[in-house]
Amino acid sequence: MNRTTILAAALLALAMPASAQQRVTIQWQTANLTESQYEPIWKATIAAFEAANPDVKVEPILVARRDHWTKFVAAAQAKQAPCVISVDVVSAAADGYLRPLDDLWAKEPASFRDAWSADMLAATRWKGQLFGLPNWGGTYAEVYNRELVEKAGLDPNNPPKTWAEYLAWSKKLTAPDQWATAILGGKTDTTTRVLLTWIWGNGGQPFNADMTEAQFAKDPKSLEAIKFYLGLFSNEKVAAPAPTTTNYLEQTVLFAQGKIATMRNAYWSIAKVIGDNPRIAGKMFVAPLPAQIPDAPTMATVSAHSISASCRHPEAAWRFIKFDMDKKWVVERATKANWMPLRRDVADEPAIKADPMLAQFVRVGSNAKSYPLPHPAWADIAANDIVDAVQKALLEPARTEVIFRELDTRLSRKLKDN
Amino acid sequence: MFLAGVIVLPLAHAFWTSLHRIRGLTATFVGLRNYERVLEDEAFWHALGVSLRFTSISVAAHVLLGLGLALVLNELRVARTALRILFLTPWMVASAIGATIWLWLLEPQFGVVNHLLVTAGLVERPLAWLGEPGTAFAAVTAVEVWRGVPFIMLLMLAGLQTIPQEQYEAAAIDGATAVQRFRHVTLPNLRYLLVVASTLDIINVVRHYDIIGVMTGGGPAGATEVLPALLYNTAFRANRFGEAAAIGVMLLLMVLAFSIVYLRVTRIGRAEPGS
């Protein structure tokens, strides 16, 4: 390279706009980027963000749901975690993997901050600091296949409200090669989510108030709920076979194919089911969870955008988070990917109000406990210990109480250990 | 330098990790406490038992079936190459891909295996192959056998082809039956190779995770949780890296023990004339 070429290159570099020289790349990882119903939306979001922010490039990290946490932890340990991340906030914050957002949050105008309720933000706080901005959620409700319900001679306008009614329906909805429902016992935290909805629906408290003690077996209401729920498979034979390998994926496939008549799931499952079987669109209805106590709470999962502690461009990451939280994208996600918005100022958006099924989920979710539960060990407890106990109880129903008593001991040790 | 970078440093770091309590990005020195915790935990002993069962059954099946197939292929005069390639296919497929294929073949509701069994009237209703402890263990072991037999078969076939034909001819002249020829000619000639292949296979199988990771993740209820699965689950699901590293170090010691056996056998083999 001669002197003239070097000089020309240097002049060219000086002449380049500052933004092009300083363009930063931020990585973005959530468990959902591989979901087909969401793919066009996130691609459009990135394209629009990069057009509006030419100094930032967003690199999506696609990872299978079951490997999402593992990949994040491995990257966080190497201090190479993606800048924008959606994980179990408390577990990740307690491990030091996330950056507190309070300084960035405080700079925002009140109009932006008021879009989230204090309760919603509480779910993403750890030791008083804000570690995530709630993005979307899932309220658990009971979804029914209208055709199967009517075929069984049941009234879709009068779905079961109590467990006795649910069991009566379940018996009528079970036929050769068809079951009323599916018990979730696969090795993901979805198993725990559904179990908790049954426990809460019976007024059970599987943990004490400060989450230092587990009482799945000690609390009679919790144990009763566990026995009833798992008994749908073990005793009543109204649940699909192979519950220990049934996860969200298998459950939605069974529902889409008309193998089960009802599933306990969130709004996003509707998009998944229709994706699996488009003919089922318009043939589902949603009802509150049957419960044993008045005003029983359901579960509302909270997914939040966080910034990893190792992120070298937190300002750029925050800009992207705010962009992705814009009403336009919130409504897009709600209407096309069936992700329930957590901004309280979008409930009156015409597109949201026009969807009766979403409106029903919103109504059901008006009384919900947030999930994940606030403990640093929750990600482990929910995906491993509780699931193992459910699997053991499904395999040895007669030992259910012993198994959950052992779980209480194990969990109480873990809860105090962290 | 290269060996230090890819072997010594990671091993040293794993050992260092095993002596620390790791919580997120914080490490606290705890001495041998992680080893104590692991050894006190019944999950470790359960996983060790599952590992021993999984390894012994898999290796025995690999060697028996591999030797059997090699004997058959060695006798064939037609289509030997084509069959050899065909039998090698499971070994050529990446373990995780093979496991994923089997996962769907064994799927309880829509899997081909259940469809065939029900259609043939062999079972009344679809079986939850990976949902019951017994069938799940049998299924992952069968897939491990399916994957591992070709390699042993290849080794044995190579060994069979080195046996001098004159030994078989002499045995035939002496009136030896096929079984006697196998026992007194084939086996003694393959003895060294059998020990080497078995030892290598033990080392290989005992640290295997991919098939179980894909098919069951160690479940149901720990029925297929071999030591590498326990290690993975302890590290990446339970976030207890110190204890996971302690399991890793103990697993390494087990593999090293078999490696010493392997090295001794190969040294004896080299010393024996004609072996």
Boltz contact constraints between the chains, C-beta under 6 A:
constraints:
  - contact:
      token1: [A, 70]
      token2: [B, 236]
      max_distance: 6.0
  - contact:
      token1: [A, 95]
      token2: [B, 24]
      max_distance: 6.0
  - contact:
      token1: [A, 96]
      token2: [B, 24]
      max_distance: 6.0
  - contact:
      token1: [A, 96]
      token2: [B, 25]
      max_distance: 6.0
  - contact:
      token1: [A, 97]
      token2: [B, 24]
      max_distance: 6.0
  - contact:
      token1: [A, 187]
      token2: [B, 217]
      max_distance: 6.0
  - contact:
      token1: [A, 187]
      token2: [B, 219]
      max_distance: 6.0
  - contact:
      token1: [A, 241]
      token2: [B, 108]
      max_distance: 6.0
  - contact:
      token1: [A, 241]
      token2: [B, 128]
      max_distance: 6.0
  - contact:
      token1: [A, 242]
      token2: [B, 108]
      max_distance: 6.0
  - contact:
      token1: [A, 242]
      token2: [B, 128]
      max_distance: 6.0
  - contact:
      token1: [A, 242]
      token2: [B, 131]
      max_distance: 6.0
  - contact:
      token1: [A, 244]
      token2: [B, 131]
      max_distance: 6.0
  - contact:
      token1: [A, 244]
      token2: [B, 220]
      max_distance: 6.0
  - contact:
      token1: [A, 245]
      token2: [B, 130]
      max_distance: 6.0
  - contact:
      token1: [A, 245]
      token2: [B, 131]
      max_distance: 6.0
  - contact:
      token1: [A, 380]
      token2: [B, 237]
      max_distance: 6.0
  - contact:
      token1: [A, 380]
      token2: [B, 238]
      max_distance: 6.0
  - contact:
      token1: [A, 380]
      token2: [B, 239]
      max_distance: 6.0
  - contact:
      token1: [A, 383]
      token2: [B, 237]
      max_distance: 6.0
  - contact:
      token1: [A, 384]
      token2: [B, 237]
      max_distance: 6.0
  - contact:
      token1: [A, 388]
      token2: [B, 221]
      max_distance: 6.0
  - contact:
      token1: [A, 391]
      token2: [B, 219]
      max_distance: 6.0
  - contact:
      token1: [A, 391]
      token2: [B, 220]
      max_distance: 6.0
  - contact:
      token1: [A, 391]
      token2: [B, 221]
      max_distance: 6.0
  - contact:
      token1: [A, 392]
      token2: [B, 221]
      max_distance: 6.0
  - contact:
      token1: [A, 395]
      token2: [B, 221]
      max_distance: 6.0
